[in-house]
Structures are given as structure tokens and as C-alpha cells.
Amino acid sequence: MADYSKVIAWSGKDALADSSAAKIISGADFHTEFTAVEAAVNTKADINGDASEAFSATTASANTNTTQVATTAYVQTEIGNLGTNGDGARTVSTSAASGGSDGDIWYQVAS
């Protein structure tokens, strides 16, 4: 996959007045430059939308905390785990806190 780079230095001609005869480019120069553009375009990957070009990722294990991509399956699992003791269950009660696990949050409301 090649990136396009100018082959002909056009800046000198660009700076000339439109009426200058030196501003005219030759067919050979144009052909050389066009060939470079063509080669760069032809070596780029086509996007056809088929399965071989679709993005995919491996679903991480529960509680993974890395910079890898989070798949929808991983996110759904994590959402399903919210509220369990390991994630800090929230409990609202009129009595004092009892039981539970580290990380649980208890809210006592006046009765």
C-alpha cells in the first residue's frame, strides 16, 4: 500500500502568473504525475463490506481492566454484574447496616 507523493515539483509553476508561458506543463510531466497518483490509488485496499473486512474483537474475561476493545458481549456481561457484592451493592433500608460485603453501600433513611 503506497501513499501518494508528488513526483514533479509544481510549486515553481504555481507561483507564476497565469499569463506566463512557463506556467504551461508538458504532457510528459502530467503523465508522470498522473501515473504516480494512479499507482498510489491502485495499491490501497478496497472496502467491499464483506465479512473479511468487518471489524471483530475477542470478548474479554469479566472484570478485565485494560485498553483492549470492549465488545458488546463484554459490556452486557458487566452490566448484568452491576449490583452484585463485588461491584458494591446499594441497599436502602430503614434499619442499620448489617451483613453484606466490602464495597457494599448502605443508605439508612429515617422511618
DAPEPE-V855018 format. One record per backbone hydrogen bond with DSSP energy under -0.5 kcal/mol. NH is the residue of the N-H (numbers start at 1). CO is the residue of the C=O. E is the energy in kcal/mol with one decimal. If there is no record, write none. Layout:
{{NH/CO/E} {NH/CO/E}}
//
This chain:
{{10/8/-1.2} {13/10/-0.7} {14/10/-2.4} {15/11/-1.6} {16/13/-1.0} {20/17/-1.8} {23/20/-1.3} {24/21/-1.2} {30/26/-2.2} {31/27/-2.7} {32/28/-2.5} {33/29/-2.4} {34/30/-3.0} {35/31/-2.4} {36/32/-1.6} {37/33/-2.1} {38/34/-2.8} {39/35/-2.4} {40/36/-1.9} {41/37/-2.4} {42/38/-2.6} {43/39/-1.0} {44/41/-1.3} {48/46/-0.7} {53/50/-1.8} {54/51/-0.8} {64/61/-1.5} {71/69/-0.7} {75/71/-2.3} {76/72/-2.6} {77/73/-2.0} {78/74/-2.5} {79/75/-2.6} {80/76/-2.2} {81/77/-1.3} {82/78/-0.7} {82/79/-1.0} {84/81/-1.8} {87/84/-1.9} {88/85/-1.5} {91/89/-0.5} {91/105/-2.4} {93/91/-0.5} {93/107/-2.6} {104/101/-2.2} {105/89/-3.1} {107/91/-2.9} {109/93/-2.3} {109/107/-0.6}}
//
